[in-house]
Structure formats: structure tokens, C-alpha cells
Amino acid sequence: MIFLAPVFLAAAGIVAAGVVALHFLSTREPDTDLLPTVRFVPRVPVQATTITTRFTDPWLLALRVLLILLLGTALARPLIHPFAQPVSRIALVDVSRAVGSPGELADSADGYVDGAAAVVFFDDEAKEIEDESADALEDLRDDARWDRASRGSLSTALIAALRIASRLRDGADSLQLVVISPFAQEERDAATGEIRALWPGRIDAVRVAAAPPQPDAEATVERVEWAAPGATGWGTPRVTASTSGGVRASAAVMAYPFARRCPPAADVPESEDGAGAADSTESADAPETRVYARWIDGEPAAFERATADGCMRSVAIPLPTEGDAILRPDFQRFLAELEGPCGEPRDLAPLPDEFMAAFVGDEPLAPASLVPRRVMRTTPAVPWLLGFALVVAFAELWLRRQLATGARANRAGEGLRESRAA
């Protein structure tokens, strides 16, 4: 067991010690004497406080100390974990379009998935397989699931591994990270190297066959501008224009105060002659809508749908009408990315040996102590401790009232006996 905020436990111990010290102080009425006249009554308090050599009300003291310690322990957020295992394995399985043989991928990953503490399937997103990882691995052999496979991202996979490692660190001495992937060029981005440096150990890379390269796409593009409100049916007008400082299209990033006026529409609009777009998009092999440009806040800025003879693109990026911004070379490169061929470009060439050597590393397995612990606002034990503290608080209140009632009864009995003796 460890405490995420042990200072509260120390503070509770100090407060409990103070409560124990206060129970050495006894408050009672002074002894009574019969005096011949009121003139001899001394000016003393009605109640006197004295220091005793033994506890008063020991059961009440025990409940109060227990209540303080329970609250302090709850605020300290205890984390109870099982005995640490020597090694916990995290398996990252690439399910992107770069995979050439699903069967080889499943066979290669089988030995690493079995017994792994966490299994993650990744393409452009990372998804942890929490239950039945063996069945999920067997489903990879189905060729139908690969028809809509997306581009892979090693950066996304590594970020997921770091998050899982922070969760597993307290239950293992070392962490093993295994990546089963074709390691294609398109799966690396500018942040991959920096994210890799955050992993404090080696990475076991298992390379599988990559998909064969495809010929360059020659499909034509019909560009549709709908930045102004109501320009086309491809979007819905904004009530107030929103100014965004940048937009990214593929590898090109343009920083400019574009004024957004229409968010993208979910459905394909009708063509100008009134015919529906279904004639050009409902072919059996038509892919889903692809977003190929996004604003700086992540909202789609341009997307495309495949047609029978190419694709239909919708661009929500209003071009500047004043100044020479559109004539600058960086703006021209940005426009060239917007007018590229249909479909997302692919680069399935293997990553170079220099990158793979740096990616794998020559360190030992990652020590769990070097992985940052995840920030936890509460732990599973906290609700139980607070519930027990509430029960103890009610018990302390009940006992205090019982003791007060008994003390009043004793004083009343003593007064009655004194009056009878007088």
C-alpha cells in the first residue's frame, strides 16, 4: 500500500495526538461545602478544569481518534495494489492499411498478446482491448475488416503505451513494450522521435510484411468553394463568423486569420441540376468521406467523397481578397496540397535502419519506477474510508449524548442526596 498524499496522514496523526492530550483535561464542578453565610462563598468558576493522570471517557476518545485517522487516511488517498510482478508487457498491434498480411500479423502478435498486461490495436487511433484479446486477434484474419483500414500512427501508439504504463507501474518491477507493425514511412511523423524519448527503456520491434505499393492516383478533383454563407448546400451558415489562426492540409500548415462562416455538412448535397449525389457516390467500392484539411481547433476544413470518375471536394477555407497573401510561396504550396490527387497519399516504404535503431534503443527493459505515476484524484479505497468515517461520526455523537445524559442524572442524584442530608 502507498499513499498518494501522505502529508494528510501525518497531519491526522498530529491532530489525533492533540485530541488525546485534551482528554487528560477533566472539566467538573468544584466540591461543595456547607457555609454559614453567603459572605464566605469564594469567587471561583462554576466549573473547574484539572489535569488527570488517566483518560476520561476512553470509548469516546477511541471513536474520536478513529474518526480523525479515517479522514486523514482518506485524504491521503491510499493505493492498494497486488504484489509487483517482475515484468508487465504492453503489446501494440498495428491494424493500419500498411499491413500486408493479416494472417502474418495475427501469428506474429499471438505470442506477445498471450499473457500481456495490456493489448492495444492502433491505426490513426489507439484502442485498448480489455477483454478477449485472443478473439480480437483472431478477428484480424478476416480480410473484410481491412477494406476501410486507415493510416497508422506510431506516435498515437506510443502515447497510448505511456498512459497505460503509468497505470501499470505500481504493479510491476519492469515494463516491456512490444510493437508489432510493418513500420512504414507514413506511420512516422515529426513528433514520433520526441515521444519515443519519453519511454525509459528499450522497445521490442516485431516487423511484419507491409502492403504492396499502389500506383499513383490519377482521379480528377472537382473543387467546390462554400466558405460564404449559403454558397452551396455543402454546409450550414454560421450566425457569427469565427476567426481561426491556422489550417492544416496534409503536410502543409498555413497560419492566417481565416474567417470561418460555414461548418461542414454531414450529407452530400444535390448537384446543380437538382439530381441527387447518390448517382455518383453509391458505387459498391465508394469509400467514406475523408477529411483532408482541419482547422487549428480540429474542426474539418475540407473533405472529399469519391465519385465514379474522381472525387468531389468541399473546401471551407475562404481565400483572402485583399493584400498579397495569396501570392506568397507558402500560400501557393498550401493551395497545391488542397488541389492534390484524390485519396490520401500512401508511403509504404519501410522506415530506414537508422530510425529503427533509435526507435528500439539499446537500454534494458523500462524500470517501472522511471514511469511517471498517473494523477489520481481519488482511489478505490477512499469511498470506503469515508463511509466508515461517517458511521464512526454517528457513533461518536450517540455516545457523547449518552455520556451527557448520564452526567446530568448523576448531578441530579447528588443534589437530591445533599438536600435530604441538609
Secondary structure, 3 states (H helix, E strand, C coil): CEECCHHHHHHHHHHHHHHHHHCCEEEECCCCCCCCCHHHCCCCCCCEEEECCCCCCHHHHHHHHHHHHHHHHHHHCEECCCCCEEEEEEEEEECCCCECCHHHHHHHHHHHHCCCCEEEEECCCEEEECCCHHHHHHHCCCHHHHCCCCCCCHHHHHHHHHHHHHHHHHHEEEEEEEEEECCEHHHCCCCHHHHHHCCCCCEEEEECCECCCCCCCCCEEEEEECCCCCCCCCECCCCCCEEEEEEEECCEEEEEEEEECCCECCCCCCCCCCCCCHHHHCCCCCCCCEEEEEECCCCEEEEEEEECCEEEEEECCCCCCCCCHHHCHHHHHHHHHHCCCCCCCCCCCECCHHHHHHHHCCCCCEEHHHCCCCCCCCCCHHHHHHHHHHHHHHHHHHHHHHHHHHHHHHHHHHHHHHHHHC
